[in-house]
Amino acid sequence: MTPQFLALVTSFFYAGCFLATRRGLVYSTPSTAAYVALAVNTAILWTIVFLTGGIPAIPLLATACFVVGGWLQLGTRLFAYHGVARLGASVTSTVQSTNPLFGTALAVIFLHETVTPLLLFGTGSVVFGIVLLSWKPQQQTTYRTWELIFPLAAALTAGVNHPIRRYGLTIGNEPLFLSAVMGLSALAPLLVNLASRRARQNIVFDRRAMPYFLATGVFEAVGIWALVAALGIGNVVVVGPIVCVAPLWVLLGTLLFSRDIEQVNLQTGIATVFVITGIVAIYLA
């Protein structure tokens, strides 16, 4: 399988995460979504690791990169879930898809990947899409502009994470095991945080939300494995932007399955088109 195909698979399953989480948050909280989805994700990946030969022998530095990657992934997930709860799935996924701006810059600086005029055009298109998404006349505003900080923070942590994972894979290319390591390192701080009474109060186990959060965990397991596999054989400047096609699937999924809880207006659709155009340009570059 090519890195482009694996990145596209990742985008599809990441879109599923946004849509399933959005449905579950009608009945529960972002913290609950994070606990349930991470637990399911981690359980699936580690089960497959042990069923397919166990823990491989790889350099400790590669594992350490994915431990750090897991912590960053936890931040991405929490920011994204809060974004979905406040802004909706379509807006959050679109803003979070600016992460190639950060990932590409770091890949150029630290991994010596190449930037071209077409790449700059794509970056500009993405930025314009986000500006268009952020601007709303007062009478049409359904969320406060400052709440965009949640998906933007998710974009930053995701963008930083891509080069770190890519570097780790150049040392030890074991996508399945390293995906499982990342899931466990993200889950561990959440479990420690359960010692806090306030954290426990934010957990709301509603039976109506659980099927959606379980589905989110399954989607994340497949998506993160596909992403790590793609980074193992492809550059960040190619893989990162393709992964960010997810807003297109989210937009389509929202129109098909979530119109009762989230409306997609013309401005959101146009902004998504600009973001996707920029992503395609970055890919072609």
N, C-alpha and C positions, 0 to 999 in steps of 0.2 A: 504493500500500500504506500502511496505517495504522501508526503507531508501535507500537500494541499487537500487531499481527500480526508485525511485524519483531522485536519483543522476544520474542515466543513462539518464533519461528524460532531466535533466538539461544539461548534456553533449551534447545531440542531438540538443537542441534548442540553446545552446551557439555556437555550430558549425554553425548553421544557421545564427547567428549574424555575425560571421566572414565572411562568404561567401557573405551574402547580402551587408555588409558594403564594402567589396572589390569591388563589382560591382559598388556601388554608388560612391565610391571614384574616379572612372575613370572620373566623371563629376563634382565632388564637393570636399569639404575639410573635414578633421577630425572634426573640430569644428562644422560644419553644421550637420554632422552625430550625434554628441553628443547631440546637441539641439533637433533635430527632434526625435531621438530614445528615449531620456529621456522623452520628452513631451508625446509621444505616450504611452510609458511604464507606466508613472504615471497616465495618464488619464484612461487607461484600468483598472489598479489595484484599483484606488479609486472608479471608477464606480461600479466595482464588490463589493467592500466593502459596499457601500451604498445600493446596491440591495440585499445584503444578511444579512441585519440586522444592519448596521451602525457600529459606533466605539465601540469596546468592552471595558469593564473596566479591565485594566491591570495595574500593577505597573509602575510608572513613570520611574524607572530605566531600565526596559525592553525597553521602548520606546526610552530612551536616548541612549542605546546601538545601536539601529538601526538608530538613527540620525547620530551617529558617523560612523556607517556602511555605511550609504548613502554617507557621505563625502569620505570615503575610496573607495567606489564603483565608485564614480565620477572620482577619480584619476586613478583607474584601467581602466575605460572605455576610458579616454582620452589617457593614455599611450598606450592602446591596439590599438586605432584607428590610432594613429601616427605610431605605429609599423606596422599595416596593410598597411598604405600608403607608408612606406619606404621599408619594407621587404617582404610584401605579407602576405596572410592569413595563409598559411601552416606553414611558419617559425614563425610568431608571436604567433599563437595558441600553437605551440610546446614549445617554450621558456616560454610562460606564464604558461604552465602546470607544471612548476617546483614549483608552489606555495605550493604543499604539503610539500616541504622541510621546508618552513617557518611555515605553518599551523600546521604540525605535531609537530615540535619542541615546538611551543607555547602551543599546547594542552597538551603535556607531562609535560611542566613546570607549567602551570597555572591551567589546568583542570585535571591533574593527570591521563591522559590516558597513556596506556602502549606501550613501544617500544620493539621490538623483533629482533633477527638476520635477519629474513626474511624481516622485515621492513627496516633494514639497507642495505640489498642487493638491495631492490627496490630503495632506495634513491641513491645508487651508480650507478645503471643502468640509472636512470634519469639524473644524473650529466654527465655521459659519453655520453649520447645522445645529451646533450646540447653542450658539448665540440666538438663532431663530427659535429654538426650543425654549430658551430661557425667557424670551421677551413675550409678555402678554399684556394686553390692555387691562386696566384695573377691573373692568366689569366682567372680564372673562377668566380672571385668575381663579384657579381651583387649588393652588398651592402657593406657599410663600417662596420667593426666590431663594432665600437663604437655605431652604431645605435641599436645594441642589447640591449642597456640600456633601451629602451622603453618597450619591452615586459618583461624584467627582473624587471623593476619597477612595471609593472602591476602584475607580479607574487608576488612580495613582498607585495603590498597593498592587493591583494586577499588573500594571506596566512595569513596576520594579521587579516583580516576581518572575516575569518571563526570562530576562537575561540571567538571573540567578539559577533558574532551573536549567536553562540551556548550558550554562557553564558546568553545572553538576553532571549533566549527561555526557559532556565531552570527557569526563573523568571515568564515569561508570555508567554505561548505557543499559540500565535495567528498568524500563518504564513501569512495569507492573509493581515491582517491589518498591520503587521510589515513590510511586503514587500512593501506595499503602502507608509508607513512612510519613508522607505529607499529611494524609488524613489523620493518622494517630497523633502527630505533633500538633495539629490544629484542635483535636478533640481534648487533649490533656489539659490545657488551660481552662477550658470550659468546665471540665469535671472538678478541677480544683476550685473554681469559682463558685461551685455549688455550696461550699462552706459558708458563703455569704447569705444571710437571711434575705437581703434585698434581691439577690439573684434568684433565689427560690420563689420569691413572690412574683417574679416576672414570667414564671413557667405556668402555662395554662394548657392542660391536657384536655382538649375537647375532642370527643369522638368524631365529630364532623370534620375536624381539621386533620386528623391523623393520616387518613389515606393520601391526602395531598402532600403532606410532609414526608411520608414514606416514599411516595413517587419522586419527590425532589431528591431524596437520598440516592435512589437508584439512578436517576438522570445524572447526578453529580459524579457517581462512581464511573459510569461509562464516559462522561465528558472529560473528567480529569485524566483518566487513563489515555484517551485518544489525544488529548493535548500534550501530555508528557511524551507519548510515542512520537507525535509530530515534531516536537522540539528535539527529540533524539536524532532525527534524520534531516531536519530542515532549519533554516535560519529564522531568528526572531522576526526580522523585517518581512518575511513571507508568512510565517505561521500566525503571528499576532493579529494582523489585519483580517485574515480570513476568519479567524475565530469570532471576530467582531461583526460578522454577518448576522449574528444572533438577533439583533433588533428587527431584522426583516421577518424572521420566523415568529418573533414575539408579536409584531404588528398583525401578521396574518392570523396567528392563534387567538389574539385578543378579539379580532373581528369575528372569528368563527365561534369561540367558546366563552368569552368573558364580557360580552357586550352588556350584560346585566349589572356588572359591578364596575366597569371601567369603559369610558367612552374615548374613542380615538378621533380627534378632530382633524380638519384639513391641515392646520399648521403643524401638528405633530407628524402627520404623514409626510409633508414636504420636508421637514427637518430630518426625518429618518432617511428620505431619499438622498439628501445632501451628504449625510453621514455615510451611507452605503456607497455613494459615488466616490467619496474620498477613500474609503476602504479599498474599493476595487482599483483605484488609481495607485494606491500604495502597493497593492498586490502586483499590478502590472510593472511597477517600477522595480 
